[in-house]
Amino acid sequence: MSNLVSLSEAATIGLHSMTLIAMSNEKLNVNMIAERIGSSKHHVAKVMQRLAKENFVTSNRGPSGGFVLKKKPEEINLLDIYEAIEGKLENQDCPGNKEECPFGQCIMGDVSHRITVEFVNYLRTQTLDKYL
């Protein structure tokens, strides 16, 4: 079965990890996050390293270590997290990524454009504090 819209595993890990960290009253480490979201601790570590590099979280090592947000939850939206992991979202006109349409006008209309705009707008309006 195919999906029209799907997120990469890295994007899913990033979005869920950041939400968990925002919701937590304690520091969460890679093992805790991986267990709660059902992902590989190695993949979680890689994604969290990226988010730390992009200044979303700070991390402390050791037995009492873990991740904490660098900003308030209301200052972090899902689009920023998504783009930190996947790169800037670009609006595409052709769902087939073709330079020239053999039909003169796209048989899909502007559906790709509309879906991308709606997706970006949704992610931009969703801040981590909405899930607390």
N, CA, C and O atoms as a printed pandas DataFrame, in Angstrom:
     atom_number atom_name residue_name chain_id  residue_number  x_coord  y_coord  z_coord
0              1         N          MET        A               1    0.848   -1.172    0.000
1              2        CA          MET        A               1    0.000    0.000    0.000
2              3         C          MET        A               1    0.895    1.238    0.000
3              4         O          MET        A               1    1.899    1.275    0.711
4              5         N          SER        A               2    0.549    2.224   -0.770
5              6        CA          SER        A               2    1.364    3.440   -0.838
6              7         C          SER        A               2    0.693    4.568   -0.060
7              8         O          SER        A               2   -0.512    4.547    0.192
8              9         N          ASN        A               3    1.507    5.549    0.310
9             10        CA          ASN        A               3    1.022    6.728    1.021
10            11         C          ASN        A               3    1.321    7.953    0.192
11            12         O          ASN        A               3    2.407    8.074   -0.375
12            13         N          LEU        A               4    0.371    8.858    0.116
13            14        CA          LEU        A               4    0.604   10.099   -0.606
14            15         C          LEU        A               4    1.624   10.952    0.141
15            16         O          LEU        A               4    2.538   11.514   -0.463
16            17         N          VAL        A               5    1.462   11.044    1.448
17            18        CA          VAL        A               5    2.384   11.805    2.272
18            19         C          VAL        A               5    2.981   10.863    3.302
19            20         O          VAL        A               5    2.249   10.173    4.011
20            21         N          SER        A               6    4.289   10.829    3.389
21            22        CA          SER        A               6    4.945   10.043    4.424
22            23         C          SER        A               6    6.196   10.786    4.868
23            24         O          SER        A               6    6.807   11.520    4.092
24            25         N          LEU        A               7    6.563   10.586    6.113
25            26        CA          LEU        A               7    7.755   11.214    6.659
26            27         C          LEU        A               7    8.865   10.193    6.747
27            28         O          LEU        A               7    8.609    9.007    6.950
28            29         N          SER        A               8   10.085   10.640    6.597
29            30        CA          SER        A               8   11.222    9.743    6.767
30            31         C          SER        A               8   11.300    9.320    8.227
31            32         O          SER        A               8   10.722    9.961    9.105
32            33         N          GLU        A               9   12.018    8.242    8.469
33            34        CA          GLU        A               9   12.195    7.790    9.847
34            35         C          GLU        A               9   12.910    8.851   10.664
35            36         O          GLU        A               9   12.569    9.066   11.828
36            37         N          ALA        A              10   13.902    9.523   10.074
37            38        CA          ALA        A              10   14.647   10.565   10.787
38            39         C          ALA        A              10   13.731   11.722   11.181
39            40         O          ALA        A              10   13.798   12.212   12.308
40            41         N          ALA        A              11   12.884   12.155   10.261
41            42        CA          ALA        A              11   11.959   13.252   10.568
42            43         C          ALA        A              11   10.982   12.841   11.668
43            44         O          ALA        A              11   10.697   13.625   12.573
44            45         N          THR        A              12   10.474   11.623   11.591
45            46        CA          THR        A              12    9.559   11.125   12.610
46            47         C          THR        A              12   10.241   11.079   13.972
47            48         O          THR        A              12    9.660   11.494   14.975
48            49         N          ILE        A              13   11.464   10.580   14.009
49            50        CA          ILE        A              13   12.225   10.525   15.260
50            51         C          ILE        A              13   12.439   11.936   15.811
51            52         O          ILE        A              13   12.244   12.175   17.003
52            53         N          GLY        A              14   12.833   12.853   14.958
53            54        CA          GLY        A              14   13.083   14.220   15.403
54            55         C          GLY        A              14   11.846   14.891   15.976
55            56         O          GLY        A              14   11.902   15.494   17.047
56            57         N          LEU        A              15   10.744   14.789   15.273
57            58        CA          LEU        A              15    9.504   15.419   15.727
58            59         C          LEU        A              15    9.015   14.817   17.041
59            60         O          LEU        A              15    8.629   15.541   17.958
60            61         N          HIS        A              16    9.036   13.489   17.125
61            62        CA          HIS        A              16    8.564   12.831   18.349
62            63         C          HIS        A              16    9.527   13.038   19.517
63            64         O          HIS        A              16    9.091   13.228   20.653
64            65         N          SER        A              17   10.813   13.003   19.248
65            66        CA          SER        A              17   11.799   13.205   20.313
66            67         C          SER        A              17   11.681   14.600   20.910
67            68         O          SER        A              17   11.696   14.765   22.130
68            69         N          MET        A              18   11.564   15.591   20.056
69            70        CA          MET        A              18   11.454   16.966   20.543
70            71         C          MET        A              18   10.173   17.158   21.357
71            72         O          MET        A              18   10.170   17.885   22.351
72            73         N          THR        A              19    9.102   16.518   20.941
73            74        CA          THR        A              19    7.850   16.609   21.689
74            75         C          THR        A              19    8.000   15.948   23.051
75            76         O          THR        A              19    7.554   16.495   24.060
76            77         N          LEU        A              20    8.620   14.780   23.087
77            78        CA          LEU        A              20    8.853   14.098   24.369
78            79         C          LEU        A              20    9.709   14.941   25.308
79            80         O          LEU        A              20    9.412   15.042   26.499
80            81         N          ILE        A              21   10.752   15.535   24.787
81            82        CA          ILE        A              21   11.633   16.366   25.607
82            83         C          ILE        A              21   10.863   17.565   26.160
83            84         O          ILE        A              21   11.013   17.919   27.329
84            85         N          ALA        A              22   10.037   18.188   25.314
85            86        CA          ALA        A              22    9.236   19.331   25.752
86            87         C          ALA        A              22    8.253   18.926   26.852
87            88         O          ALA        A              22    7.999   19.704   27.772
88            89         N          MET        A              23    7.707   17.727   26.763
89            90        CA          MET        A              23    6.710   17.247   27.720
90            91         C          MET        A              23    7.325   16.802   29.045
91            92         O          MET        A              23    6.630   16.745   30.060
92            93         N          SER        A              24    8.604   16.490   29.047
93            94        CA          SER        A              24    9.239   15.872   30.205
94            95         C          SER        A              24    9.682   16.885   31.252
95            96         O          SER        A              24   10.123   17.987   30.925
96            97         N          ASN        A              25    9.559   16.498   32.493
97            98        CA          ASN        A              25   10.057   17.311   33.600
98            99         C          ASN        A              25   11.495   16.948   33.956
99           100         O          ASN        A              25   12.106   17.572   34.823
100          101         N          GLU        A              26   12.027   15.940   33.281
101          102        CA          GLU        A              26   13.389   15.495   33.528
102          103         C          GLU        A              26   14.138   15.409   32.206
103          104         O          GLU        A              26   13.532   15.415   31.135
104          105         N          LYS        A              27   15.456   15.330   32.291
105          106        CA          LYS        A              27   16.260   15.140   31.087
106          107         C          LYS        A              27   15.994   13.743   30.548
107          108         O          LYS        A              27   15.907   12.775   31.303
108          109         N          LEU        A              28   15.866   13.657   29.234
109          110        CA          LEU        A              28   15.674   12.358   28.586
110          111         C          LEU        A              28   16.936   12.009   27.819
111          112         O          LEU        A              28   17.463   12.833   27.072
112          113         N          ASN        A              29   17.420   10.790   28.003
113          114        CA          ASN        A              29   18.595   10.361   27.255
114          115         C          ASN        A              29   18.163    9.550   26.030
115          116         O          ASN        A              29   16.979    9.263   25.856
116          117         N          VAL        A              30   19.110    9.192   25.203
117          118        CA          VAL        A              30   18.833    8.472   23.957
118          119         C          VAL        A              30   18.074    7.173   24.221
119          120         O          VAL        A              30   17.113    6.860   23.519
120          121         N          ASN        A              31   18.500    6.427   25.220
121          122        CA          ASN        A              31   17.820    5.157   25.516
122          123         C          ASN        A              31   16.361    5.358   25.896
123          124         O          ASN        A              31   15.489    4.612   25.452
124          125         N          MET        A              32   16.098    6.364   26.716
125          126        CA          MET        A              32   14.712    6.646   27.135
126          127         C          MET        A              32   13.850    7.036   25.933
127          128         O          MET        A              32   12.727    6.556   25.776
128          129         N          ILE        A              33   14.390    7.907   25.098
129          130        CA          ILE        A              33   13.641    8.363   23.921
130          131         C          ILE        A              33   13.383    7.197   22.972
131          132         O          ILE        A              33   12.260    7.004   22.506
132          133         N          ALA        A              34   14.432    6.417   22.689
133          134        CA          ALA        A              34   14.304    5.283   21.763
134          135         C          ALA        A              34   13.241    4.307   22.247
135          136         O          ALA        A              34   12.443    3.808   21.453
136          137         N          GLU        A              35   13.232    4.038   23.534
137          138        CA          GLU        A              35   12.255    3.099   24.093
138          139         C          GLU        A              35   10.832    3.643   23.960
139          140         O          GLU        A              35    9.914    2.905   23.604
140          141         N          ARG        A              36   10.652    4.926   24.245
141          142        CA          ARG        A              36    9.303    5.525   24.210
142          143         C          ARG        A              36    8.741    5.644   22.807
143          144         O          ARG        A              36    7.530    5.539   22.617
144          145         N          ILE        A              37    9.603    5.861   21.817
145          146        CA          ILE        A              37    9.085    6.022   20.451
146          147         C          ILE        A              37    9.279    4.778   19.590
147          148         O          ILE        A              37    8.879    4.753   18.426
148          149         N          GLY        A              38    9.892    3.749   20.166
149          150        CA          GLY        A              38   10.053    2.492   19.448
150          151         C          GLY        A              38   11.019    2.560   18.282
151          152         O          GLY        A              38   10.766    1.985   17.224
152          153         N          SER        A              39   12.119    3.258   18.474
153          154        CA          SER        A              39   13.124    3.390   17.417
154          155         C          SER        A              39   14.486    2.906   17.911
155          156         O          SER        A              39   14.710    2.728   19.109
156          157         N          SER        A              40   15.372    2.703   16.963
157          158        CA          SER        A              40   16.744    2.304   17.274
158          159         C          SER        A              40   17.445    3.415   18.037
159          160         O          SER        A              40   17.345    4.586   17.672
160          161         N          LYS        A              41   18.160    3.043   19.107
161          162        CA          LYS        A              41   18.875    4.063   19.877
162          163         C          LYS        A              41   19.983    4.704   19.053
163          164         O          LYS        A              41   20.330    5.864   19.277
164          165         N          HIS        A              42   20.539    3.964   18.106
165          166        CA          HIS        A              42   21.593    4.517   17.251
166          167         C          HIS        A              42   21.026    5.587   16.316
167          168         O          HIS        A              42   21.655    6.617   16.076
168          169         N          HIS        A              43   19.825    5.323   15.793
169          170        CA          HIS        A              43   19.207    6.303   14.903
170          171         C          HIS        A              43   18.752    7.521   15.703
171          172         O          HIS        A              43   18.893    8.654   15.241
172          173         N          VAL        A              44   18.212    7.296   16.890
173          174        CA          VAL        A              44   17.815    8.414   17.756
174          175         C          VAL        A              44   19.038    9.267   18.089
175          176         O          VAL        A              44   18.966   10.495   18.047
176          177         N          ALA        A              45   20.152    8.628   18.419
177          178        CA          ALA        A              45   21.374    9.365   18.749
178          179         C          ALA        A              45   21.823   10.242   17.583
179          180         O          ALA        A              45   22.225   11.388   17.780
180          181         N          LYS        A              46   21.754    9.707   16.389
181          182        CA          LYS        A              46   22.166   10.453   15.196
182          183         C          LYS        A              46   21.261   11.672   14.965
183          184         O          LYS        A              46   21.745   12.767   14.678
184          185         N          VAL        A              47   19.952   11.469   15.094
185          186        CA          VAL        A              47   19.000   12.569   14.902
186          187         C          VAL        A              47   19.179   13.621   15.993
187          188         O          VAL        A              47   19.164   14.819   15.709
188          189         N          MET        A              48   19.346   13.180   17.231
189          190        CA          MET        A              48   19.497   14.129   18.334
190          191         C          MET        A              48   20.802   14.905   18.220
191          192         O          MET        A              48   20.868   16.071   18.607
192          193         N          GLN        A              49   21.834   14.268   17.695
193          194        CA          GLN        A              49   23.093   14.966   17.454
194          195         C          GLN        A              49   22.871   16.104   16.458
195          196         O          GLN        A              49   23.404   17.201   16.625
196          197         N          ARG        A              50   22.090   15.833   15.438
197          198        CA          ARG        A              50   21.775   16.854   14.426
198          199         C          ARG        A              50   20.984   18.008   15.049
199          200         O          ARG        A              50   21.256   19.177   14.773
200          201         N          LEU        A              51   19.999   17.667   15.895
201          202        CA          LEU        A              51   19.182   18.699   16.530
202          203         C          LEU        A              51   20.005   19.527   17.526
203          204         O          LEU        A              51   19.752   20.720   17.696
204          205         N          ALA        A              52   20.974   18.908   18.173
205          206        CA          ALA        A              52   21.867   19.650   19.065
206          207         C          ALA        A              52   22.746   20.602   18.256
207          208         O          ALA        A              52   22.971   21.744   18.655
208          209         N          LYS        A              53   23.234   20.123   17.127
209          210        CA          LYS        A              53   24.067   20.954   16.251
210          211         C          LYS        A              53   23.289   22.160   15.732
211          212         O          LYS        A              53   23.856   23.234   15.526
212          213         N          GLU        A              54   21.987   21.973   15.525
213          214        CA          GLU        A              54   21.116   23.049   15.024
214          215         C          GLU        A              54   20.560   23.918   16.162
215          216         O          GLU        A              54   19.694   24.763   15.934
216          217         N          ASN        A              55   21.061   23.708   17.386
217          218        CA          ASN        A              55   20.715   24.513   18.566
218          219         C          ASN        A              55   19.273   24.385   19.051
219          220         O          ASN        A              55   18.711   25.338   19.590
220          221         N          PHE        A              56   18.685   23.226   18.864
221          222        CA          PHE        A              56   17.354   22.978   19.422
222          223         C          PHE        A              56   17.449   22.432   20.846
223          224         O          PHE        A              56   16.588   22.712   21.680
224          225         N          VAL        A              57   18.494   21.654   21.122
225          226        CA          VAL        A              57   18.664   21.027   22.429
226          227         C          VAL        A              57   20.116   21.128   22.879
227          228         O          VAL        A              57   21.033   21.313   22.080
228          229         N          THR        A              58   20.285   21.000   24.189
229          230        CA          THR        A              58   21.628   20.816   24.739
230          231         C          THR        A              58   21.663   19.405   25.304
231          232         O          THR        A              58   20.637   18.851   25.699
232          233         N          SER        A              59   22.840   18.844   25.333
233          234        CA          SER        A              59   22.952   17.496   25.871
234          235         C          SER        A              59   24.044   17.455   26.926
235          236         O          SER        A              59   25.068   18.131   26.822
236          237         N          ASN        A              60   23.795   16.644   27.942
237          238        CA          ASN        A              60   24.761   16.417   28.997
238          239         C          ASN        A              60   25.027   14.930   29.056
239          240         O          ASN        A              60   24.104   14.118   28.981
240          241         N          ARG        A              61   26.296   14.577   29.190
241          242        CA          ARG        A              61   26.672   13.163   29.290
242          243         C          ARG        A              61   26.646   12.725   30.746
243          244         O          ARG        A              61   26.577   13.536   31.670
244          245         N          GLY        A              62   26.702   11.425   30.907
245          246        CA          GLY        A              62   26.810   10.868   32.250
246          247         C          GLY        A              62   25.502   10.306   32.762
247          248         O          GLY        A              62   24.481   10.358   32.077
248          249         N          PRO        A              63   25.537    9.764   33.978
249          250        CA          PRO        A              63   24.375    9.089   34.548
250          251         C          PRO        A              63   23.145    9.998   34.692
251          252         O          PRO        A              63   22.011    9.533   34.579
252          253         N          SER        A              64   23.373   11.282   34.939
253          254        CA          SER        A              64   22.228   12.192   35.062
254          255         C          SER        A              64   22.081   13.059   33.815
255          256         O          SER        A              64   21.441   14.110   33.848
256          257         N          GLY        A              65   22.673   12.610   32.731
257          258        CA          GLY        A              65   22.656   13.371   31.489
258          259         C          GLY        A              65   21.370   13.189   30.701
259          260         O          GLY        A              65   20.474   12.440   31.089
260          261         N          GLY        A              66   21.311   13.882   29.612
261          262        CA          GLY        A              66   20.150   13.807   28.728
262          263         C          GLY        A              66   20.001   15.101   27.956
263          264         O          GLY        A              66   20.905   15.937   27.935
264          265         N          PHE        A              67   18.861   15.256   27.329
265          266        CA          PHE        A              67   18.590   16.411   26.475
266          267         C          PHE        A              67   17.586   17.347   27.129
267          268         O          PHE        A              67   16.647   16.910   27.796
268          269         N          VAL        A              68   17.799   18.633   26.926
269          270        CA          VAL        A              68   16.837   19.657   27.315
270          271         C          VAL        A              68   16.722   20.655   26.170
271          272         O          VAL        A              68   17.669   20.852   25.408
272          273         N          LEU        A              69   15.564   21.277   26.055
273          274        CA          LEU        A              69   15.340   22.266   25.004
274          275         C          LEU        A              69   16.171   23.508   25.258
275          276         O          LEU        A              69   16.379   23.897   26.408
276          277         N          LYS        A              70   16.645   24.127   24.197
277          278        CA          LYS        A              70   17.390   25.381   24.303
278          279         C          LYS        A              70   16.459   26.586   24.235
279          280         O          LYS        A              70   16.834   27.693   24.624
280          281         N          LYS        A              71   15.247   26.363   23.740
281          282        CA          LYS        A              71   14.246   27.425   23.640
282          283         C          LYS        A              71   12.977   26.958   24.340
283          284         O          LYS        A              71   12.828   25.782   24.672
284          285         N          LYS        A              72   12.082   27.888   24.555
285          286        CA          LYS        A              72   10.786   27.554   25.127
286          287         C          LYS        A              72    9.987   26.767   24.084
287          288         O          LYS        A              72   10.134   27.007   22.885
288          289         N          PRO        A              73    9.137   25.821   24.535
289          290        CA          PRO        A              73    8.353   25.021   23.587
290          291         C          PRO        A              73    7.518   25.852   22.610
291          292         O          PRO        A              73    7.330   25.452   21.461
292          293         N          GLU        A              74    7.023   26.992   23.054
293          294        CA          GLU        A              74    6.205   27.836   22.169
294          295         C          GLU        A              74    7.035   28.541   21.104
295          296         O          GLU        A              74    6.477   29.136   20.182
296          297         N          GLU        A              75    8.350   28.483   21.216
297          298        CA          GLU        A              75    9.242   29.108   20.229
298          299         C          GLU        A              75    9.754   28.116   19.191
299          300         O          GLU        A              75   10.492   28.498   18.283
300          301         N          ILE        A              76    9.373   26.861   19.313
301          302        CA          ILE        A              76    9.857   25.832   18.388
302          303         C          ILE        A              76    8.672   25.247   17.637
303          304         O          ILE        A              76    7.783   24.646   18.240
304          305         N          ASN        A              77    8.661   25.423   16.325
305          306        CA          ASN        A              77    7.575   24.827   15.540
306          307         C          ASN        A              77    8.070   23.578   14.807
307          308         O          ASN        A              77    9.270   23.363   14.633
308          309         N          LEU        A              78    7.112   22.778   14.392
309          310        CA          LEU        A              78    7.445   21.504   13.753
310          311         C          LEU        A              78    8.164   21.689   12.423
311          312         O          LEU        A              78    8.957   20.834   12.030
312          313         N          LEU        A              79    7.902   22.785   11.727
313          314        CA          LEU        A              79    8.586   23.043   10.453
314          315         C          LEU        A              79   10.082   23.230   10.680
315          316         O          LEU        A              79   10.899   22.710    9.920
316          317         N          ASP        A              80   10.440   23.969   11.722
317          318        CA          ASP        A              80   11.862   24.185   12.009
318          319         C          ASP        A              80   12.568   22.858   12.289
319          320         O          ASP        A              80   13.681   22.630   11.816
320          321         N          ILE        A              81   11.920   21.991   13.056
321          322        CA          ILE        A              81   12.497   20.687   13.369
322          323         C          ILE        A              81   12.621   19.858   12.096
323          324         O          ILE        A              81   13.673   19.281   11.822
324          325         N          TYR        A              82   11.537   19.802   11.320
325          326        CA          TYR        A              82   11.524   19.028   10.078
326          327         C          TYR        A              82   12.643   19.480    9.142
327          328         O          TYR        A              82   13.391   18.656    8.616
328          329         N          GLU        A              83   12.751   20.791    8.937
329          330        CA          GLU        A              83   13.751   21.301    8.002
330          331         C          GLU        A              83   15.176   21.149    8.529
331          332         O          GLU        A              83   16.112   21.059    7.735
332          333         N          ALA        A              84   15.361   21.120    9.847
333          334        CA          ALA        A              84   16.691   20.874   10.415
334          335         C          ALA        A              84   17.169   19.473   10.063
335          336         O          ALA        A              84   18.369   19.233    9.932
336          337         N          ILE        A              85   16.237   18.560    9.911
337          338        CA          ILE        A              85   16.583   17.168    9.612
338          339         C          ILE        A              85   16.587   16.898    8.113
339          340         O          ILE        A              85   17.516   16.280    7.593
340          341         N          GLU        A              86   15.562   17.356    7.426
341          342        CA          GLU        A              86   15.369   17.020    6.012
342          343         C          GLU        A              86   15.860   18.073    5.032
343          344         O          GLU        A              86   16.000   17.792    3.842
344          345         N          GLY        A              87   16.120   19.267    5.510
345          346        CA          GLY        A              87   16.470   20.358    4.610
346          347         C          GLY        A              87   15.233   21.183    4.288
347          348         O          GLY        A              87   14.107   20.785    4.589
348          349         N          LYS        A              88   15.456   22.309    3.687
349          350        CA          LYS        A              88   14.375   23.246    3.361
350          351         C          LYS        A              88   13.370   22.593    2.422
351          352         O          LYS        A              88   13.739   21.981    1.419
352          353         N          LEU        A              89   12.095   22.735    2.764
353          354        CA          LEU        A              89   11.029   22.218    1.909
354          355         C          LEU        A              89   10.849   23.142    0.716
355          356         O          LEU        A              89   10.693   24.353    0.875
356          357         N          GLU        A              90   10.871   22.576   -0.462
357          358        CA          GLU        A              90   10.671   23.358   -1.671
358          359         C          GLU        A              90    9.321   23.013   -2.269
359          360         O          GLU        A              90    8.894   21.858   -2.270
360          361         N          ASN        A              91    8.659   24.042   -2.778
361          362        CA          ASN        A              91    7.375   23.815   -3.417
362          363         C          ASN        A              91    7.608   23.368   -4.845
363          364         O          ASN        A              91    8.314   24.030   -5.606
364          365         N          GLN        A              92    7.019   22.258   -5.200
365          366        CA          GLN        A              92    7.202   21.740   -6.555
366          367         C          GLN        A              92    5.916   21.904   -7.350
367          368         O          GLN        A              92    4.816   21.742   -6.821
368          369         N          ASP        A              93    6.068   22.224   -8.615
369          370        CA          ASP        A              93    4.910   22.365   -9.490
370          371         C          ASP        A              93    4.526   21.036  -10.120
371          372         O          ASP        A              93    3.343   20.758  -10.320
372          373         N          CYS        A              94    5.510   20.224  -10.431
373          374        CA          CYS        A              94    5.260   18.942  -11.088
374          375         C          CYS        A              94    5.500   17.799  -10.104
375          376         O          CYS        A              94    6.608   17.667   -9.583
376          377         N          PRO        A              95    4.484   16.966   -9.836
377          378        CA          PRO        A              95    4.695   15.845   -8.918
378          379         C          PRO        A              95    5.683   14.812   -9.461
379          380         O          PRO        A              95    6.209   14.000   -8.700
380          381         N          GLY        A              96    5.934   14.839  -10.755
381          382        CA          GLY        A              96    6.892   13.918  -11.368
382          383         C          GLY        A              96    8.274   14.518  -11.522
383          384         O          GLY        A              96    9.171   13.887  -12.081
384          385         N          ASN        A              97    8.453   15.747  -11.024
385          386        CA          ASN        A              97    9.724   16.469  -11.113
386          387         C          ASN        A              97   10.246   16.596  -12.546
387          388         O          ASN        A              97   11.448   16.491  -12.789
388          389         N          LYS        A              98    9.338   16.819  -13.482
389          390        CA          LYS        A              98    9.710   16.997  -14.894
390          391         C          LYS        A              98    9.856   18.484  -15.205
391          392         O          LYS        A              98    9.099   19.315  -14.702
392          393         N          GLU        A              99   10.824   18.799  -16.027
393          394        CA          GLU        A              99   11.042   20.185  -16.454
394          395         C          GLU        A              99    9.952   20.641  -17.427
395          396         O          GLU        A              99    9.511   21.790  -17.397
396          397         N          GLU        A             100    9.536   19.725  -18.276
397          398        CA          GLU        A             100    8.564   20.074  -19.311
398          399         C          GLU        A             100    7.466   19.022  -19.350
399          400         O          GLU        A             100    7.744   17.822  -19.363
400          401         N          CYS        A             101    6.217   19.476  -19.369
401          402        CA          CYS        A             101    5.085   18.556  -19.391
402          403         C          CYS        A             101    4.740   18.191  -20.840
403          404         O          CYS        A             101    4.592   19.073  -21.686
404          405         N          PRO        A             102    4.616   16.899  -21.122
405          406        CA          PRO        A             102    4.289   16.497  -22.488
406          407         C          PRO        A             102    2.851   16.851  -22.899
407          408         O          PRO        A             102    2.490   16.721  -24.069
408          409         N          PHE        A             103    2.039   17.293  -21.944
409          410        CA          PHE        A             103    0.637   17.592  -22.239
410          411         C          PHE        A             103    0.341   19.081  -22.288
411          412         O          PHE        A             103   -0.807   19.468  -22.504
412          413         N          GLY        A             104    1.327   19.908  -22.098
413          414        CA          GLY        A             104    1.106   21.353  -22.120
414          415         C          GLY        A             104    0.655   21.886  -20.771
415          416         O          GLY        A             104    1.061   22.973  -20.360
416          417         N          GLN        A             105   -0.161   21.143  -20.100
417          418        CA          GLN        A             105   -0.544   21.491  -18.725
418          419         C          GLN        A             105   -0.610   20.202  -17.924
419          420         O          GLN        A             105   -0.953   19.144  -18.452
420          421         N          CYS        A             106   -0.288   20.299  -16.683
421          422        CA          CYS        A             106   -0.172   19.114  -15.839
422          423         C          CYS        A             106   -1.524   18.431  -15.644
423          424         O          CYS        A             106   -2.516   19.082  -15.316
424          425         N          ILE        A             107   -1.554   17.130  -15.848
425          426        CA          ILE        A             107   -2.794   16.380  -15.641
426          427         C          ILE        A             107   -3.153   16.296  -14.154
427          428         O          ILE        A             107   -4.277   15.941  -13.801
428          429         N          MET        A             108   -2.194   16.624  -13.294
429          430        CA          MET        A             108   -2.442   16.638  -11.848
430          431         C          MET        A             108   -2.845   18.018  -11.342
431          432         O          MET        A             108   -3.070   18.204  -10.146
432          433         N          GLY        A             109   -2.937   18.989  -12.257
433          434        CA          GLY        A             109   -3.293   20.344  -11.843
434          435         C          GLY        A             109   -2.231   20.907  -10.917
435          436         O          GLY        A             109   -1.040   20.657  -11.098
436          437         N          ASP        A             110   -2.664   21.660   -9.936
437          438        CA          ASP        A             110   -1.710   22.250   -8.995
438          439         C          ASP        A             110   -1.741   21.539   -7.639
439          440         O          ASP        A             110   -1.414   22.133   -6.612
440          441         N          VAL        A             111   -2.138   20.261   -7.646
441          442        CA          VAL        A             111   -2.287   19.519   -6.397
442          443         C          VAL        A             111   -0.977   19.433   -5.611
443          444         O          VAL        A             111   -1.001   19.552   -4.386
444          445         N          SER        A             112    0.151   19.233   -6.267
445          446        CA          SER        A             112    1.437   19.172   -5.562
446          447         C          SER        A             112    1.725   20.480   -4.843
447          448         O          SER        A             112    2.138   20.498   -3.683
448          449         N          HIS        A             113    1.501   21.555   -5.548
449          450        CA          HIS        A             113    1.724   22.880   -4.968
450          451         C          HIS        A             113    0.821   23.092   -3.756
451          452         O          HIS        A             113    1.294   23.524   -2.704
452          453         N          ARG        A             114   -0.462   22.797   -3.889
453          454        CA          ARG        A             114   -1.414   23.007   -2.798
454          455         C          ARG        A             114   -1.100   22.136   -1.585
455          456         O          ARG        A             114   -1.188   22.598   -0.447
456          457         N          ILE        A             115   -0.734   20.879   -1.827
457          458        CA          ILE        A             115   -0.406   19.976   -0.719
458          459         C          ILE        A             115    0.838   20.468    0.023
459          460         O          ILE        A             115    0.875   20.458    1.254
460          461         N          THR        A             116    1.843   20.893   -0.718
461          462        CA          THR        A             116    3.073   21.386   -0.093
462          463         C          THR        A             116    2.796   22.638    0.731
463          464         O          THR        A             116    3.276   22.750    1.859
464          465         N          VAL        A             117    2.038   23.570    0.191
465          466        CA          VAL        A             117    1.703   24.802    0.908
466          467         C          VAL        A             117    0.937   24.470    2.188
467          468         O          VAL        A             117    1.228   25.030    3.245
468          469         N          GLU        A             118   -0.028   23.573    2.101
469          470        CA          GLU        A             118   -0.810   23.206    3.280
470          471         C          GLU        A             118    0.061   22.500    4.330
471          472         O          GLU        A             118   -0.072   22.759    5.526
472          473         N          PHE        A             119    0.942   21.617    3.880
473          474        CA          PHE        A             119    1.846   20.900    4.781
474          475         C          PHE        A             119    2.770   21.874    5.513
475          476         O          PHE        A             119    2.920   21.794    6.732
476          477         N          VAL        A             120    3.386   22.792    4.770
477          478        CA          VAL        A             120    4.284   23.787    5.357
478          479         C          VAL        A             120    3.525   24.663    6.350
479          480         O          VAL        A             120    4.003   24.903    7.459
480          481         N          ASN        A             121    2.352   25.139    5.961
481          482        CA          ASN        A             121    1.564   25.994    6.849
482          483         C          ASN        A             121    1.171   25.259    8.125
483          484         O          ASN        A             121    1.198   25.842    9.209
484          485         N          TYR        A             122    0.811   24.001    8.007
485          486        CA          TYR        A             122    0.452   23.215    9.187
486          487         C          TYR        A             122    1.655   23.087   10.125
487          488         O          TYR        A             122    1.546   23.383   11.315
488          489         N          LEU        A             123    2.799   22.648    9.596
489          490        CA          LEU        A             123    3.981   22.467   10.429
490          491         C          LEU        A             123    4.421   23.776   11.083
491          492         O          LEU        A             123    4.869   23.783   12.230
492          493         N          ARG        A             124    4.293   24.877   10.351
493          494        CA          ARG        A             124    4.698   26.183   10.870
494          495         C          ARG        A             124    3.825   26.616   12.052
495          496         O          ARG        A             124    4.317   27.273   12.969
496          497         N          THR        A             125    2.552   26.260   12.044
497          498        CA          THR        A             125    1.639   26.694   13.107
498          499         C          THR        A             125    1.632   25.770   14.314
499          500         O          THR        A             125    1.044   26.105   15.343
500          501         N          GLN        A             126    2.276   24.613   14.206
501          502        CA          GLN        A             126    2.301   23.653   15.312
502          503         C          GLN        A             126    3.570   23.840   16.131
503          504         O          GLN        A             126    4.662   23.499   15.676
504          505         N          THR        A             127    3.431   24.377   17.326
505          506        CA          THR        A             127    4.577   24.557   18.207
506          507         C          THR        A             127    4.527   23.480   19.294
507          508         O          THR        A             127    3.469   22.923   19.588
508          509         N          LEU        A             128    5.678   23.203   19.875
509          510        CA          LEU        A             128    5.775   22.120   20.840
510          511         C          LEU        A             128    4.869   22.309   22.058
511          512         O          LEU        A             128    4.456   21.322   22.666
512          513         N          ASP        A             129    4.558   23.525   22.418
513          514        CA          ASP        A             129    3.708   23.761   23.587
514          515         C          ASP        A             129    2.277   23.263   23.381
515          516         O          ASP        A             129    1.544   23.084   24.354
516          517         N          LYS        A             130    1.874   23.039   22.142
517          518        CA          LYS        A             130    0.514   22.524   21.873
518          519         C          LYS        A             130    0.361   21.079   22.305
519          520         O          LYS        A             130   -0.759   20.574   22.368
520          521         N          TYR        A             131    1.449   20.410   22.602
521          522        CA          TYR        A             131    1.399   18.980   22.942
522          523         C          TYR        A             131    1.736   18.729   24.407
523          524         O          TYR        A             131    1.940   17.584   24.811
524          525         N          LEU        A             132    1.793   19.782   25.196
525          526        CA          LEU        A             132    2.127   19.644   26.621
526          527         C          LEU        A             132    0.887   19.322   27.447
527          528         O          LEU        A             132    0.979   19.172   28.665
